C-alpha cells in the first residue's frame, strides 16, 4: 500500500510539531562542552505536547542529546510516554498505559486500539491532526499487521504495534520509524 510519502511527512511533522517552552527540560544542554559532532539532519527532539492542552492533565519533557522522553497523564485516564530519538534515522515510540481491558483480546483489537489512541491525540489541536492520518493508515493496514512485527507502509517508513499485558496495567506500544535513504 502506497501513501505517496504522506505518512513520512506526517511522521516528520509530528516529530517536530511544536516547541513548547512551557515544559520542563530536566537535562539542559551545554553544546559548548560537548565534542564537535556532525549536525543532525532534524536537530534535537522537541516536545510535541504541553500541559496547556486541555486533554493533558500533567506533562513532563526531558531531552538528552538526540533522545527525549515526554510523559503525560491524559484526562481520559491514559498515561502516555513518548520516546523520540535519532539524528538521520528518526524513531518515535508511543507507550499508552491504561487499566486492563478485556475487550483487547486479539491482535486485531489491539491494532484498532492503536488507531483509536492516535485519533484521540489528533483531537488536541490542528498541530496534532497528523496523528489522525496515522490512525487511518493503521486501520487500512490492519489486515496486514501483526503484533510486534514492523510493517513498511511505504519505502523508508516502518510502523510497529505491540503490547504488554499486566494484571495492573496494559501498555499499547506504537513505534514509527523514518529510515535514512
C-alpha positions in Angstrom: 0.0 0.0 0.0 1.5 3.3 -1.1 0.8 6.6 0.8 2.7 8.9 -1.5 5.1 9.9 1.3 2.2 11.4 3.2 3.0 9.1 6.2 6.6 10.1 6.1 5.7 13.7 6.0 3.3 13.3 8.9 6.0 11.4 10.9 8.5 14.2 10.5 5.9 16.9 11.2 4.8 15.2 14.3 8.4 14.7 15.4 9.0 18.4 15.4 5.3 19.6 15.7 5.8 22.1 18.4 8.5 23.5 20.6 6.7 24.0 23.9 8.9 26.0 26.2 6.3 25.7 29.0 7.5 22.1 29.6 10.3 21.4 31.9 13.5 20.0 30.5 15.4 18.1 33.1 18.6 17.8 31.1 19.8 21.2 30.0 22.1 21.0 27.0 25.5 22.5 27.1 26.6 22.5 23.5 29.8 24.3 24.3 31.0 21.4 26.5 30.2 18.6 24.1 32.7 17.5 21.4 32.2 18.7 17.9 29.7 16.5 16.1 28.2 16.4 12.6 24.9 18.3 12.9 21.8 16.1 12.9 19.5 16.4 9.9 16.5 17.1 12.1 18.0 18.7 15.2 17.2 17.9 18.8 13.8 16.3 19.7 11.2 18.8 20.7 8.1 18.4 22.9 5.0 17.6 20.8 2.5 18.1 23.7 2.2 20.5 26.6 0.2 20.9 29.8 -1.6 23.8 28.0 -3.6 21.2 26.0 -7.0 20.6 27.6 -6.7 16.8 27.3 -3.4 16.8 29.1 -3.6 16.9 32.9 0.2 16.6 33.6 3.2 16.9 31.3 6.9 16.5 31.6 9.6 16.7 28.9 13.3 15.8 29.2 15.9 15.7 26.5 19.4 14.3 26.5 21.3 14.7 23.2 19.2 13.1 20.5 16.9 11.3 22.9 13.9 12.6 24.7 11.1 11.4 26.9 7.8 13.1 27.0 5.5 11.8 29.8 1.9 12.9 30.4 -1.3 11.9 32.0 -4.3 12.4 29.8 -7.8 13.4 31.1 -9.2 10.1 29.7 -7.2 8.1 32.3 -4.4 7.0 29.9 -0.7 7.7 30.7 1.4 8.4 27.6 5.2 8.1 27.4 6.6 9.2 24.1 10.2 8.4 23.4 11.9 10.1 20.5 15.4 9.6 19.2 17.6 9.7 16.2 19.7 12.0 14.1 19.2 10.9 10.5 17.2 7.8 11.3 14.2 9.0 13.4 12.1 7.0 15.8 9.1 7.7 17.9 7.7 5.2 20.4 4.3 5.9 22.0 3.5 3.9 25.1 -0.1 4.2 26.1 -0.7 2.7 29.6 -4.2 2.1 30.9 -6.3 -0.2 33.1 -6.7 -3.7 31.9 -9.3 -4.0 29.2 -10.8 -7.5 28.5 -12.1 -6.4 25.1 -8.5 -6.3 23.8 -8.3 -10.0 23.3 -7.0 -10.4 19.8 -4.2 -8.8 17.8 -6.7 -7.0 15.6 -8.4 -5.4 18.6 -5.0 -4.1 19.8 -4.2 -2.7 16.4 -7.5 -1.0 16.2 -6.9 0.4 19.7 -3.7 1.9 18.4 -5.7 3.8 15.7 -8.2 4.9 18.4 -5.4 6.3 20.6 -3.9 8.2 17.7 -7.3 9.5 16.8 -7.6 10.9 20.3 -4.2 12.6 20.0 -5.4 14.2 16.7 -8.2 16.0 18.6 -5.8 18.0 20.7 -5.2 20.7 18.1 -4.5 21.4 14.4 -0.9 20.7 15.1 -1.7 17.2 16.2 -4.0 16.4 13.2 -1.3 14.3 11.6 -2.0 11.6 14.2 -5.4 11.1 12.6 -3.7 10.3 9.3 -1.6 7.7 11.1 -4.8 6.3 12.6 -6.4 5.9 9.2 -3.3 4.3 7.8 -3.3 1.8 10.7 -6.9 0.9 10.1 -6.2 0.4 6.4 -3.1 -1.7 7.1 -4.7 -3.6 10.0 -5.4 -6.8 7.9 -1.6 -7.0 7.1 -0.3 -6.0 10.5 0.9 -8.4 13.2 1.6 -7.5 16.8 5.3 -6.9 17.4 6.2 -7.0 13.7 7.2 -3.9 11.8 5.3 -3.1 8.6 6.6 -0.9 5.9 3.6 1.1 4.5 5.9 2.9 2.1 9.6 2.7 1.4 11.6 4.1 4.3 8.8 4.2 6.8 8.2 1.5 9.4 5.3 1.1 11.9 5.0 -1.4 14.6 2.1 -2.0 17.1 3.0 -4.1 20.2 1.5 -4.6 23.6 2.4 -5.5 27.2 -0.4 -7.1 29.3 -0.3 -6.9 33.0 -2.6 -7.5 35.9 -2.5 -3.9 37.0 -1.9 -2.2 33.6 -1.9 -2.8 29.9 0.6 -0.9 27.6 0.0 -0.3 24.0 3.1 0.5 22.0 3.2 2.2 18.6 6.6 2.6 17.1 7.2 4.8 14.0 10.5 5.0 12.2 11.7 7.0 9.3 14.7 5.4 7.7 17.5 7.3 6.1 17.7 7.0 2.3 
